[in-house]
Amino acid sequence: MNDELCIIIHGFTGNPWEVAPLTSSLEKQGYQVIAPLLPGHHFEKIRMAKATAEQWLQSVENIVEHAMKEYKDIHMIGFSMGAMIAAIIASRFPISTLVMLSPAVYVATPSVFLTRVRNFSRRTREQRPLLRQAMLNNVTSMRAAPLSNVWQFQKIIRLAKQVMPSLHMPICIIHSKQDEIVDPHSSAWIYHVVPSIEKELHYLHCSSHMICQDDEVETVKQTVLAFLEHYSPPSDFAHIFN
């Protein structure tokens, strides 16, 4: 799998920690993995305020353009807003597969998702204190994001929605029914809009928005690995004996 690269994009106001368990799992299975930090996502409001949708997309495009010279197959994986960025990039380059985790098509208003997070965190206070704190931190970061960034976030969503009808590569979508930030109908909408013949939609039932850090993370990892393995081309060595 040394000629296969997974590029994993984190969410709005987030960072690669959101997808770290999946990153580790893919690396253990032999995939090369790049999980970049998007421009402006440094926990510094001044830097964030200057970041644009074009910069986020360009930073990923640069990675893909360079990777195409070295890797035979490139798998785009994105979480939340990162899933939307991954879809846009997949429409511009010959990507092998696309994995969308909690894709952000329909996002709750700040007041609604804050209420949902509080309700969810009450149920998980004892079992998952670190996840609960991370969820609250995520909401705080989103609420503190400059209005200009929110507009850039919305621009990513609009662009992604426009390209969905042009996606024909194998696509895997995973979403939690309990998502407190992004409406699970987002994934259903994508599944019905993309024309790809090879597409999968998987729902989780106990996780929060951050599915790679919650109780069903093993299911997420197994689902993604099975999907990638199914659509990975046979090795040259195997081809010799077939």
LUMLOVO-538286 format. One line per 2 residues: number of its first residue (from 1); their letters; for each residue x, y, z of N, C-alpha, C. Coordinates in nm, 4 decimals, decimal comma, always signed. Layout:
<nodes>
NUM = A = X Y Z X Y Z X Y Z; ...
</nodes>
This chain:
<nodes>
1 = MN = +0,0819 -0,1216 +0,0000 +0,0000 +0,0000 +0,0000 +0,0854 +0,1268 +0,0000; +0,2161 +0,1123 -0,0187 +0,3025 +0,2284 -0,0151 +0,2730 +0,3261 -0,1279
3 = DE = +0,2019 +0,2795 -0,2314 +0,1679 +0,3689 -0,3414 +0,0270 +0,4254 -0,3265; -0,0327 +0,4077 -0,2067 -0,1655 +0,4614 -0,1798 -0,1579 +0,5647 -0,0672
5 = LC = -0,2175 +0,6795 -0,0909 -0,2139 +0,7889 +0,0062 -0,3542 +0,8281 +0,0488; -0,3731 +0,8434 +0,1789 -0,4987 +0,8949 +0,2335 -0,4751 +1,0385 +0,2811
7 = II = -0,5532 +1,1314 +0,2314 -0,5468 +1,2702 +0,2762 -0,6718 +1,2956 +0,3589; -0,6524 +1,3268 +0,4867 -0,7655 +1,3423 +0,5791 -0,7773 +1,4884 +0,6226
9 = IH = -0,8929 +1,5486 +0,5972 -0,9148 +1,6904 +0,6249 -1,0062 +1,7083 +0,7455; -0,9616 +1,7871 +0,8419 -1,0407 +1,8116 +0,9634 -1,1533 +1,9129 +0,9387
11 = GF = -1,2294 +1,9437 +1,0434 -1,3444 +2,0304 +1,0306 -1,3196 +2,1777 +1,0596; -1,4248 +2,2568 +1,0476 -1,4201 +2,4011 +1,0695 -1,3834 +2,4319 +1,2141
13 = TG = -1,2837 +2,5169 +1,2332 -1,2272 +2,5564 +1,3631 -1,1640 +2,4390 +1,4368; -1,1469 +2,3272 +1,3691 -1,0901 +2,2089 +1,4331 -0,9433 +2,1902 +1,4016
15 = NP = -0,8972 +2,0669 +1,4146 -0,7577 +2,0329 +1,3872 -0,7471 +1,8810 +1,3681; -0,6312 +1,8299 +1,3289 -0,6172 +1,6865 +1,3005 -0,6499 +1,5933 +1,4170
17 = WE = -0,6569 +1,6451 +1,5391 -0,6944 +1,5596 +1,6528 -0,8307 +1,4954 +1,6290; -0,9197 +1,5652 +1,5613 -1,0552 +1,5149 +1,5393 -1,0562 +1,3797 +1,4672
19 = VA = -0,9572 +1,3555 +1,3850 -0,9526 +1,2324 +1,3061 -0,8323 +1,1447 +1,3410; -0,7629 +1,1771 +1,4498 -0,6393 +1,1067 +1,4868 -0,6538 +0,9544 +1,4980
21 = PL = -0,7596 +0,9024 +1,5608 -0,7723 +0,7560 +1,5705 -0,7808 +0,6882 +1,4336; -0,8503 +0,7516 +1,3407 -0,8611 +0,6955 +1,2057 -0,7261 +0,7045 +1,1351
23 = TS = -0,6568 +0,8155 +1,1538 -0,5243 +0,8327 +1,0950 -0,4307 +0,7203 +1,1391; -0,4288 +0,6930 +1,2690 -0,3421 +0,5883 +1,3235 -0,3787 +0,4513 +1,2681
25 = SL = -0,5087 +0,4251 +1,2591 -0,5543 +0,2958 +1,2092 -0,5128 +0,2745 +1,0639; -0,5251 +0,3774 +0,9828 -0,4871 +0,3666 +0,8422 -0,3362 +0,3446 +0,8278
27 = EK = -0,2588 +0,4140 +0,9090 -0,1132 +0,3977 +0,9047 -0,0732 +0,2559 +0,9439; -0,1409 +0,2001 +1,0433 -0,1100 +0,0645 +1,0867 -0,1405 -0,0376 +0,9776
29 = QG = -0,2353 -0,0039 +0,8901 -0,2715 -0,0947 +0,7813 -0,1839 -0,0740 +0,6582; -0,0851 +0,0147 +0,6694 +0,0094 +0,0326 +0,5599 -0,0158 +0,1489 +0,4673
31 = YQ = -0,1209 +0,2243 +0,4913 -0,1474 +0,3411 +0,4080 -0,0561 +0,4574 +0,4475; -0,0145 +0,5348 +0,3490 +0,0513 +0,6613 +0,3777 -0,0593 +0,7622 +0,4082
33 = VI = -0,0405 +0,8467 +0,5073 -0,1469 +0,9380 +0,5496 -0,0926 +1,0794 +0,5675; -0,1685 +1,1757 +0,5181 -0,1409 +1,3169 +0,5430 -0,2668 +1,3782 +0,6031
35 = AP = -0,2537 +1,4381 +0,7197 -0,3672 +1,5039 +0,7858 -0,3249 +1,6478 +0,8154; -0,3378 +1,7377 +0,7193 -0,2881 +1,8745 +0,7348 -0,3741 +1,9613 +0,8261
37 = LL = -0,3132 +2,0675 +0,8763 -0,3862 +2,1694 +0,9507 -0,4221 +2,2790 +0,8517; -0,5500 +2,3070 +0,8358 -0,5942 +2,4074 +0,7393 -0,5459 +2,5472 +0,7788
39 = PG = -0,5202 +2,6340 +0,6826 -0,4754 +2,7704 +0,7117 -0,5682 +2,8422 +0,8091; -0,5070 +2,9089 +0,9065 -0,5841 +2,9857 +1,0037 -0,6298 +2,9094 +1,1249
41 = HH = -0,6200 +2,7776 +1,1216 -0,6686 +2,6948 +1,2319 -0,5577 +2,6718 +1,3355; -0,5150 +2,7818 +1,3973 -0,4047 +2,7759 +1,4935 -0,4472 +2,8236 +1,6322
43 = FE = -0,5777 +2,8290 +1,6577 -0,6295 +2,8776 +1,7846 -0,5935 +3,0251 +1,8077; -0,5639 +3,0960 +1,7011 -0,5372 +3,2382 +1,7108 -0,6394 +3,3110 +1,6246
45 = KI = -0,7229 +3,3913 +1,6884 -0,8347 +3,4533 +1,6193 -0,7891 +3,5424 +1,5044; -0,6735 +3,6086 +1,5215 -0,6247 +3,6978 +1,4169 -0,5924 +3,6194 +1,2896
47 = RM = -0,5248 +3,5044 +1,3070 -0,4932 +3,4210 +1,1908 -0,6194 +3,3658 +1,1276; -0,7114 +3,3216 +1,2108 -0,8353 +3,2622 +1,1614 -0,9144 +3,3643 +1,0805
49 = AK = -0,9186 +3,4880 +1,1275 -0,9985 +3,5916 +1,0621 -0,9523 +3,6178 +0,9193; -0,8241 +3,5939 +0,8931 -0,7692 +3,6210 +0,7605 -0,7815 +3,5019 +0,6665
51 = AT = -0,8178 +3,3875 +0,7191 -0,8269 +3,2664 +0,6371 -0,9511 +3,2697 +0,5481; -0,9361 +3,2177 +0,4268 -1,0479 +3,2159 +0,3317 -1,0727 +3,0749 +0,2795
53 = AE = -1,1897 +3,0570 +0,2215 -1,2242 +2,9278 +0,1618 -1,1244 +2,8916 +0,0524; -1,0832 +2,9914 -0,0246 -0,9872 +2,9666 -0,1317 -0,8545 +2,9170 -0,0757
55 = QW = -0,8115 +2,9715 +0,0376 -0,6868 +2,9259 +0,0988 -0,6986 +2,7827 +0,1495; -0,8125 +2,7505 +0,2085 -0,8330 +2,6141 +0,2572 -0,8259 +2,5155 +0,1409
57 = LQ = -0,8947 +2,5505 +0,0319 -0,8956 +2,4621 -0,0842 -0,7578 +2,4548 -0,1499; -0,6909 +2,5683 -0,1616 -0,5611 +2,5705 -0,2263 -0,4581 +2,4897 -0,1495
59 = SV = -0,4662 +2,4957 -0,0163 -0,3702 +2,4205 +0,0647 -0,3831 +2,2701 +0,0404; -0,5059 +2,2235 +0,0222 -0,5278 +2,0810 -0,0047 -0,4921 +2,0485 -0,1496
61 = EN = -0,5253 +2,1382 -0,2397 -0,4897 +2,1167 -0,3799 -0,3389 +2,1021 -0,3970; -0,2639 +2,1830 -0,3246 -0,1175 +2,1751 -0,3332 -0,0673 +2,0376 -0,2904
63 = IV = -0,1296 +1,9844 -0,1842 -0,0914 +1,8513 -0,1366 -0,1225 +1,7458 -0,2418; -0,2410 +1,7543 -0,3018 -0,2825 +1,6567 -0,4023 -0,1929 +1,6639 -0,5256
65 = EH = -0,1651 +1,7849 -0,5723 -0,0816 +1,8012 -0,6909 +0,0567 +1,7400 -0,6696; +0,1114 +1,7600 -0,5534 +0,2427 +1,7030 -0,5231 +0,2332 +1,5510 -0,5084
67 = AM = +0,1260 +1,5043 -0,4433 +0,1094 +1,3609 -0,4177 +0,0891 +1,2815 -0,5462; +0,0266 +1,3428 -0,6461 -0,0010 +1,2721 -0,7719 +0,1273 +1,2315 -0,8437
69 = KE = +0,2372 +1,2992 -0,8128 +0,3656 +1,2662 -0,8746 +0,4296 +1,1437 -0,8093; +0,3816 +1,1112 -0,6886 +0,4449 +1,0050 -0,6113 +0,3567 +0,8847 -0,5863
71 = YK = +0,2240 +0,9066 -0,5773 +0,1334 +0,7975 -0,5392 +0,0421 +0,7578 -0,6543; +0,0201 +0,6276 -0,6648 -0,0659 +0,5741 -0,7692 -0,2126 +0,6027 -0,7410
73 = DI = -0,2504 +0,5917 -0,6150 -0,3904 +0,6131 -0,5776 -0,3985 +0,7092 -0,4593; -0,4929 +0,8017 -0,4675 -0,5139 +0,8997 -0,3609 -0,6579 +0,8883 -0,3119
75 = HM = -0,6729 +0,8684 -0,1821 -0,8045 +0,8582 -0,1209 -0,8305 +0,9860 -0,0405; -0,9367 +1,0556 -0,0725 -0,9724 +1,1770 +0,0006 -1,0692 +1,1407 +0,1127
77 = IG = -1,0382 +1,1842 +0,2333 -1,1227 +1,1598 +0,3499 -1,1428 +1,2932 +0,4214; -1,2658 +1,3255 +0,4558 -1,2905 +1,4526 +0,5227 -1,3928 +1,4397 +0,6327
79 = FS = -1,3757 +1,5210 +0,7353 -1,4684 +1,5235 +0,8489 -1,5385 +1,6588 +0,8542; -1,6720 +1,6575 +0,8606 -1,7530 +1,7792 +0,8739 -1,7244 +1,8740 +0,7570
81 = MG = -1,6771 +1,9962 +0,7818 -1,6426 +2,0840 +0,6697 -1,5341 +2,0208 +0,5845; -1,4455 +1,9444 +0,6484 -1,3396 +1,8764 +0,5744 -1,3945 +1,7797 +0,4716
83 = AM = -1,5116 +1,7212 +0,5000 -1,5754 +1,6304 +0,4039 -1,6204 +1,7079 +0,2801; -1,6650 +1,8311 +0,3027 -1,7087 +1,9146 +0,1909 -1,5886 +1,9590 +0,1074
85 = IA = -1,4783 +1,9910 +0,1749 -1,3554 +2,0249 +0,1033 -1,3075 +1,9052 +0,0230; -1,3125 +1,7873 +0,0842 -1,2698 +1,6653 +0,0161 -1,3521 +1,6419 -0,1108
87 = AI = -1,4810 +1,6697 -0,1036 -1,5686 +1,6519 -0,2195 -1,5315 +1,7487 -0,3318; -1,5023 +1,8726 -0,2951 -1,4633 +1,9723 -0,3956 -1,3332 +1,9302 -0,4638
89 = IA = -1,2364 +1,8874 -0,3831 -1,1087 +1,8429 -0,4386 -1,1285 +1,7207 -0,5280; -1,2159 +1,6302 -0,4860 -1,2427 +1,5088 -0,5642 -1,3037 +1,5414 -0,7001
91 = SR = -1,3703 +1,6563 -0,7096 -1,4301 +1,6966 -0,8369 -1,3263 +1,7583 -0,9310; -1,2079 +1,7899 -0,8775 -1,1055 +1,8589 -0,9556 -0,9881 +1,7701 -0,9944
93 = FP = -0,9743 +1,6561 -0,9274 -0,8602 +1,5676 -0,9513 -0,9081 +1,4228 -0,9666; -0,8276 +1,3380 -1,0291 -0,8632 +1,1958 -1,0446 -0,8409 +1,1185 -0,9145
95 = IS = -0,9285 +1,1427 -0,8204 -0,9211 +1,0789 -0,6888 -0,9771 +0,9363 -0,6980; -0,9141 +0,8430 -0,6274 -0,9583 +0,7027 -0,6342 -1,0884 +0,6799 -0,5586
97 = TL = -1,0953 +0,7303 -0,4338 -1,2165 +0,7146 -0,3528 -1,2375 +0,8394 -0,2684; -1,3606 +0,8535 -0,2196 -1,3963 +0,9663 -0,1338 -1,4713 +0,9148 -0,0118
99 = VM = -1,4226 +0,9514 +0,1071 -1,4889 +0,9148 +0,2322 -1,5342 +1,0427 +0,3014; -1,6627 +1,0505 +0,3350 -1,7194 +1,1696 +0,3979 -1,7726 +1,1337 +0,5366
101 = LS = -1,7143 +1,1933 +0,6387 -1,7526 +1,1677 +0,7770 -1,8288 +1,2879 +0,8312; -1,9526 +1,2682 +0,8712 -2,0369 +1,3768 +0,9236 -2,0342 +1,4983 +0,8317
103 = PA = -2,0593 +1,4806 +0,7025 -2,0500 +1,5922 +0,6083 -2,1465 +1,7057 +0,6410; -2,0942 +1,8278 +0,6372 -2,1691 +1,9445 +0,6847 -2,2502 +2,0124 +0,5754
105 = VY = -2,3632 +1,9545 +0,5394 -2,4540 +2,0179 +0,4444 -2,5540 +2,1058 +0,5193; -2,6218 +2,0462 +0,6164 -2,7204 +2,1196 +0,6969 -2,6654 +2,1352 +0,8387
107 = VA = -2,6202 +2,2540 +0,8708 -2,5595 +2,2807 +1,0008 -2,6579 +2,3546 +1,0898; -2,6668 +2,3116 +1,2152 -2,7575 +2,3746 +1,3109 -2,7091 +2,5160 +1,3425
109 = TP = -2,8026 +2,6043 +1,3779 -2,7652 +2,7388 +1,4195 -2,6870 +2,7299 +1,5506; -2,6056 +2,8316 +1,5829 -2,5259 +2,8270 +1,7064 -2,6064 +2,7968 +1,8319
111 = SV = -2,7234 +2,8580 +1,8465 -2,8029 +2,8363 +1,9670 -2,8573 +2,6948 +1,9736; -2,8942 +2,6395 +1,8584 -2,9480 +2,5041 +1,8542 -2,8399 +2,4020 +1,8858
113 = FL = -2,7225 +2,4143 +1,8211 -2,6228 +2,3104 +1,8480 -2,5598 +2,3251 +1,9848; -2,5626 +2,4455 +2,0432 -2,5131 +2,4592 +2,1799 -2,6049 +2,3843 +2,2758
115 = TR = -2,7351 +2,3958 +2,2524 -2,8317 +2,3243 +2,3350 -2,8152 +2,1736 +2,3186; -2,7951 +2,1294 +2,1956 -2,7777 +1,9867 +2,1698 -2,6513 +1,9330 +2,2358
117 = VR = -2,5445 +2,0116 +2,2304 -2,4200 +1,9687 +2,2929 -2,4365 +1,9569 +2,4432; -2,5030 +2,0520 +2,5034 -2,5246 +2,0478 +2,6480 -2,6073 +1,9257 +2,6860
119 = NF = -2,7115 +1,8978 +2,6088 -2,7954 +1,7815 +2,6378 -2,7162 +1,6523 +2,6206; -2,6351 +1,6460 +2,5142 -2,5560 +1,5265 +2,4896 -2,4495 +1,5094 +2,5976
121 = SR = -2,3876 +1,6199 +2,6366 -2,2794 +1,6110 +2,7344 -2,3305 +1,5669 +2,8709; -2,4552 +1,5978 +2,9044 -2,5120 +1,5510 +3,0304 -2,5198 +1,3993 +3,0320
123 = RT = -2,5496 +1,3414 +2,9167 -2,5625 +1,1962 +2,9087 -2,4266 +1,1268 +2,9091; -2,3205 +1,2006 +2,8745 -2,1891 +1,1386 +2,8643 -2,0896 +1,1927 +2,9662
125 = RE = -2,1378 +1,2695 +3,0610 -2,0484 +1,3373 +3,1563 -1,9577 +1,2387 +3,2294; -2,0149 +1,1296 +3,2764 -1,9372 +1,0347 +3,3548 -1,8518 +0,9432 +3,2677
127 = QR = -1,9089 +0,8994 +3,1544 -1,8399 +0,8001 +3,0731 -1,7272 +0,8591 +2,9892; -1,7475 +0,9784 +2,9327 -1,6499 +1,0329 +2,8390 -1,6169 +1,1785 +2,8720
129 = PL = -1,5526 +1,2054 +2,9847 -1,5229 +1,3432 +3,0229 -1,4359 +1,4173 +2,9216; -1,3370 +1,3481 +2,8601 -1,2503 +1,4141 +2,7637 -1,3268 +1,4508 +2,6376
131 = LR = -1,4141 +1,3594 +2,5917 -1,4936 +1,3886 +2,4740 -1,5894 +1,5028 +2,5025; -1,6506 +1,5021 +2,6199 -1,7443 +1,6076 +2,6565 -1,6758 +1,7434 +2,6519
133 = QA = -1,5551 +1,7502 +2,7074 -1,4823 +1,8763 +2,7071 -1,4452 +1,9174 +2,5654; -1,4085 +1,8196 +2,4844 -1,3732 +1,8493 +2,3464 -1,4929 +1,9035 +2,2697
135 = ML = -1,6107 +1,8470 +2,2958 -1,7319 +1,8944 +2,2307 -1,7615 +2,0386 +2,2689; -1,7482 +2,0687 +2,3962 -1,7734 +2,2047 +2,4422 -1,6701 +2,3011 +2,3865
137 = NN = -1,5455 +2,2551 +2,3781 -1,4408 +2,3383 +2,3196 -1,4699 +2,3665 +2,1733; -1,5231 +2,2638 +2,1049 -1,5566 +2,2782 +1,9642 -1,6636 +2,3845 +1,9450
139 = VT = -1,7650 +2,3811 +2,0298 -1,8727 +2,4794 +2,0212 -1,8196 +2,6187 +2,0522; -1,7347 +2,6281 +2,1549 -1,6764 +2,7571 +2,1910 -1,5969 +2,8148 +2,0745
141 = SM = -1,5192 +2,7296 +2,0086 -1,4381 +2,7742 +1,8950 -1,5263 +2,8220 +1,7810; -1,6347 +2,7479 +1,7544 -1,7238 +2,7859 +1,6453 -1,7961 +2,9167 +1,6762
143 = RA = -1,8372 +2,9346 +1,8014 -1,9058 +3,0570 +1,8401 -1,8097 +3,1766 +1,8373; -1,6812 +3,1495 +1,8632 -1,5826 +3,2572 +1,8676 -1,5237 +3,2885 +1,7301
145 = AP = -1,5523 +3,2044 +1,6320 -1,4974 +3,2259 +1,4990 -1,5472 +3,3579 +1,4419; -1,4597 +3,4362 +1,3806 -1,5000 +3,5622 +1,3179 -1,6111 +3,5394 +1,2167
147 = LS = -1,6999 +3,6363 +1,2041 -1,8119 +3,6240 +1,1105 -1,7619 +3,6003 +0,9686; -1,6485 +3,6599 +0,9359 -1,5924 +3,6406 +0,8017 -1,5620 +3,4933 +0,7757
149 = NV = -1,5184 +3,4225 +0,8797 -1,4892 +3,2797 +0,8649 -1,6159 +3,1979 +0,8462; -1,7222 +3,2385 +0,9153 -1,8493 +3,1693 +0,8989 -1,8950 +3,1807 +0,7535
151 = WQ = -1,8767 +3,2986 +0,6954 -1,9107 +3,3165 +0,5536 -1,8258 +3,2267 +0,4651; -1,6970 +3,2128 +0,5002 -1,6086 +3,1259 +0,4227 -1,6515 +2,9793 +0,4359
153 = FQ = -1,6925 +2,9417 +0,5561 -1,7456 +2,8075 +0,5818 -1,8674 +2,7829 +0,4941; -1,9565 +2,8795 +0,4901 -2,0768 +2,8657 +0,4086 -2,0429 +2,8602 +0,2598
155 = KI = -1,9373 +2,9290 +0,2211 -1,8946 +2,9244 +0,0816 -1,8486 +2,7843 +0,0445; -1,7754 +2,7199 +0,1365 -1,7331 +2,5805 +0,1130 -1,8545 +2,4911 +0,0944
157 = IR = -1,9551 +2,5095 +0,1788 -2,0763 +2,4279 +0,1681 -2,1439 +2,4487 +0,0331; -2,1565 +2,5742 -0,0096 -2,2208 +2,6030 -0,1385 -2,1438 +2,5398 -0,2546
159 = LA = -2,0122 +2,5546 -0,2515 -1,9301 +2,4976 -0,3586 -1,9422 +2,3451 -0,3626; -1,9406 +2,2848 -0,2448 -1,9499 +2,1390 -0,2377 -2,0844 +2,0895 -0,2899
161 = KQ = -2,1900 +2,1576 -0,2538 -2,3229 +2,1178 -0,3012 -2,3311 +2,1265 -0,4535; -2,2612 +2,2213 -0,5096 -2,2634 +2,2373 -0,6549 -2,1920 +2,1233 -0,7272
163 = VM = -2,0874 +2,0700 -0,6643 -2,0087 +1,9661 -0,7333 -2,0591 +1,8246 -0,7072; -2,1461 +1,8067 -0,6099 -2,1935 +1,6717 -0,5775 -2,2452 +1,5950 -0,6989
165 = PS = -2,3219 +1,6592 -0,7896 -2,3735 +1,5856 -0,9059 -2,2657 +1,5421 -1,0047; -2,1405 +1,5832 -0,9821 -2,0333 +1,5472 -1,0751 -1,9411 +1,4380 -1,0205
167 = LH = -1,9724 +1,3857 -0,9020 -1,8850 +1,2869 -0,8388 -1,9217 +1,1442 -0,8815; -1,8250 +1,0756 -0,9415 -1,8509 +0,9413 -0,9926 -1,7610 +0,8350 -0,9306
169 = MP = -1,6661 +0,8754 -0,8468 -1,5767 +0,7773 -0,7842 -1,6495 +0,7044 -0,6712; -1,5984 +0,5904 -0,6235 -1,6604 +0,5227 -0,5083 -1,6650 +0,6165 -0,3880
171 = IC = -1,7805 +0,6200 -0,3219 -1,8014 +0,7135 -0,2103 -1,8559 +0,6399 -0,0885; -1,7977 +0,6692 +0,0271 -1,8445 +0,6136 +0,1539 -1,8816 +0,7286 +0,2458
173 = II = -2,0027 +0,7240 +0,2999 -2,0525 +0,8299 +0,3887 -2,0879 +0,7681 +0,5233; -2,0413 +0,8311 +0,6304 -2,0715 +0,7826 +0,7656 -2,1210 +0,8995 +0,8498
175 = HS = -2,2313 +0,8801 +0,9177 -2,2902 +0,9878 +0,9982 -2,3598 +0,9280 +1,1213; -2,3605 +1,0038 +1,2288 -2,4308 +0,9592 +1,3487 -2,5719 +1,0161 +1,3531
177 = KQ = -2,6664 +0,9332 +1,3891 -2,8050 +0,9783 +1,4047 -2,8174 +1,0779 +1,5204; -2,7190 +1,0771 +1,6112 -2,7219 +1,1632 +1,7284 -2,6366 +1,2896 +1,7099
179 = DE = -2,5946 +1,3180 +1,5892 -2,5098 +1,4341 +1,5620 -2,5765 +1,5614 +1,6137; -2,5047 +1,6331 +1,7006 -2,5599 +1,7524 +1,7636 -2,5288 +1,8811 +1,6874
181 = IV = -2,4429 +1,8716 +1,5852 -2,4018 +1,9906 +1,5114 -2,4499 +1,9889 +1,3665; -2,4351 +1,8752 +1,3001 -2,4764 +1,8633 +1,1605 -2,5942 +1,7674 +1,1488
183 = DP = -2,6982 +1,8112 +1,0832 -2,8179 +1,7283 +1,0651 -2,7811 +1,6027 +0,9858; -2,8139 +1,4834 +1,0383 -2,7844 +1,3576 +0,9675 -2,8463 +1,3510 +0,8279
185 = HS = -2,9512 +1,4323 +0,8030 -3,0101 +1,4353 +0,6696 -2,9095 +1,4839 +0,5658; -2,8036 +1,5473 +0,6121 -2,6978 +1,5917 +0,5211 -2,6433 +1,4744 +0,4411
187 = SA = -2,6166 +1,3644 +0,5106 -2,5600 +1,2470 +0,4436 -2,6605 +1,1808 +0,3504; -2,7867 +1,1794 +0,3902 -2,8903 +1,1220 +0,3036 -2,9017 +1,2036 +0,1748
189 = WI = -2,8936 +1,3362 +0,1888 -2,9017 +1,4233 +0,0715 -2,7866 +1,3943 -0,0237; -2,6652 +1,3853 +0,0305 -2,5480 +1,3583 -0,0529 -2,5622 +1,2236 -0,1230
191 = YH = -2,6032 +1,1219 -0,0477 -2,6164 +0,9875 -0,1037 -2,7110 +0,9860 -0,2236; -2,8185 +1,0636 -0,2164 -2,9172 +1,0642 -0,3248 -2,8760 +1,1545 -0,4407
193 = VV = -2,7895 +1,2505 -0,4141 -2,7502 +1,3452 -0,5190 -2,6311 +1,2973 -0,6005; -2,5326 +1,2366 -0,5348 -2,4136 +1,1935 -0,6101 -2,4518 +1,0821 -0,7066
195 = PS = -2,4049 +1,0893 -0,8308 -2,4412 +0,9896 -0,9319 -2,3560 +0,8630 -0,9284; -2,2570 +0,8587 -0,8408 -2,1706 +0,7420 -0,8333 -2,2510 +0,6138 -0,8144
197 = IE = -2,2174 +0,5126 -0,8915 -2,2844 +0,3838 -0,8791 -2,2359 +0,3112 -0,7539; -2,1103 +0,3319 -0,7223 -2,0490 +0,2658 -0,6067 -2,0502 +0,3615 -0,4877
199 = KE = -2,1538 +0,3556 -0,4088 -2,1663 +0,4468 -0,2951 -2,2278 +0,3743 -0,1765; -2,1845 +0,4147 -0,0573 -2,2313 +0,3528 +0,0666 -2,2716 +0,4620 +0,1652
201 = LH = -2,3773 +0,4341 +0,2420 -2,4206 +0,5252 +0,3477 -2,4370 +0,4447 +0,4753; -2,3613 +0,4822 +0,5782 -2,3641 +0,4111 +0,7061 -2,4023 +0,5074 +0,8181
203 = YL = -2,4947 +0,4628 +0,9032 -2,5361 +0,5447 +1,0180 -2,4882 +0,4825 +1,1488; -2,4402 +0,5687 +1,2363 -2,4084 +0,5289 +1,3730 -2,5266 +0,5693 +1,4595
205 = HC = -2,5356 +0,5147 +1,5797 -2,6549 +0,5403 +1,6611 -2,6263 +0,5960 +1,8006; -2,5007 +0,6033 +1,8387 -2,4702 +0,6495 +1,9750 -2,3701 +0,7646 +1,9797
207 = SS = -2,3084 +0,7962 +1,8688 -2,1981 +0,8922 +1,8696 -2,2435 +1,0374 +1,8593; -2,1528 +1,1257 +1,9000 -2,1730 +1,2697 +1,8824 -2,1263 +1,3061 +1,7418
209 = HM = -2,1151 +1,4344 +1,7138 -2,0664 +1,4805 +1,5839 -1,9270 +1,4262 +1,5557; -1,8415 +1,4236 +1,6580 -1,7027 +1,3802 +1,6412 -1,6929 +1,2279 +1,6455
211 = IC = -1,7342 +1,1656 +1,5370 -1,7459 +1,0203 +1,5337 -1,6123 +0,9474 +1,5439; -1,5027 +1,0151 +1,5127 -1,3725 +0,9491 +1,5222 -1,3155 +0,9522 +1,6633
213 = QD = -1,3867 +1,0177 +1,7547 -1,3404 +1,0268 +1,8928 -1,4426 +0,9716 +1,9916; -1,5483 +0,9115 +1,9403 -1,6565 +0,8669 +2,0287 -1,6602 +0,7142 +2,0395
215 = DE = -1,7636 +0,6643 +2,1062 -1,7715 +0,5225 +2,1404 -1,7748 +0,4280 +2,0200; -1,8201 +0,4778 +1,9051 -1,8305 +0,3916 +1,7874 -1,7141 +0,4111 +1,6901
217 = VE = -1,6040 +0,4596 +1,7408 -1,4880 +0,4854 +1,6554 -1,4369 +0,3574 +1,5901; -1,4459 +0,2439 +1,6594 -1,4014 +0,1188 +1,5992 -1,4847 +0,0843 +1,4765
219 = TV = -1,6137 +0,1129 +1,4841 -1,7011 +0,0902 +1,3690 -1,6607 +0,1811 +1,2542; -1,6289 +0,3049 +1,2858 -1,5852 +0,3999 +1,1837 -1,4585 +0,3490 +1,1162
221 = KQ = -1,3615 +0,3094 +1,1959 -1,2344 +0,2627 +1,1413 -1,2535 +0,1380 +1,0552; -1,3302 +0,0431 +1,1046 -1,3525 -0,0812 +1,0306 -1,4261 -0,0549 +0,8993
223 = TV = -1,5230 +0,0359 +0,9050 -1,6003 +0,0677 +0,7848 -1,5134 +0,1340 +0,6794; -1,4318 +0,2290 +0,7213 -1,3443 +0,2986 +0,6268 -1,2406 +0,2032 +0,5688
225 = LA = -1,1797 +0,1221 +0,6535 -1,0787 +0,0269 +0,6062 -1,1378 -0,0739 +0,5079; -1,2550 -0,1248 +0,5397 -1,3197 -0,2214 +0,4507 -1,3511 -0,1572 +0,3156
227 = FL = -1,3951 -0,0331 +0,3197 -1,4272 +0,0396 +0,1963 -1,3017 +0,0593 +0,1113; -1,1947 +0,1069 +0,1731 -1,0716 +0,1313 +0,0986 -1,0137 +0,0016 +0,0429
229 = EH = -1,0168 -0,1028 +0,1221 -0,9624 -0,2312 +0,0768 -1,0433 -0,2880 -0,0395; -1,1740 -0,2646 -0,0350 -1,2609 -0,3156 -0,1416 -1,2296 -0,2493 -0,2752
231 = YS = -1,1974 -0,1203 -0,2698 -1,1743 -0,0470 -0,3940 -1,0270 -0,0240 -0,4251; -0,9386 -0,0807 -0,3448 -0,7964 -0,0696 -0,3750 -0,7618 -0,1647 -0,4884
233 = PP = -0,6805 -0,1190 -0,5829 -0,6439 -0,2061 -0,6955 -0,5541 -0,3194 -0,6482; -0,5569 -0,4341 -0,7134 -0,4692 -0,5458 -0,6750 -0,3235 -0,5076 -0,6957
235 = SD = -0,2374 -0,5622 -0,6137 -0,0943 -0,5317 -0,6262 -0,0391 -0,5934 -0,7535; +0,0747 -0,5397 -0,8005 +0,1377 -0,5928 -0,9212 +0,1796 -0,7379 -0,9005
237 = FA = +0,2215 -0,7702 -0,7786 +0,2633 -0,9064 -0,7477 +0,1480 -1,0038 -0,7622; +0,0319 -0,9629 -0,7116 -0,0868 -1,0497 -0,7207 -0,1296 -1,0654 -0,8657
239 = HI = -0,1106 -0,9562 -0,9443 -0,1542 -0,9593 -1,0826 -0,0765 -1,0652 -1,1636; +0,0506 -1,0849 -1,1275 +0,1352 -1,1799 -1,1992 +0,0788 -1,3229 -1,1927
241 = FN = +0,0174 -1,3545 -1,0793 -0,0292 -1,4922 -1,0581 -0,1761 -1,5112 -1,0918; -0,2407 -1,4081 -1,1425 -0,3828 -1,4205 -1,1779 -0,3959 -1,4533 -1,3273
</nodes>
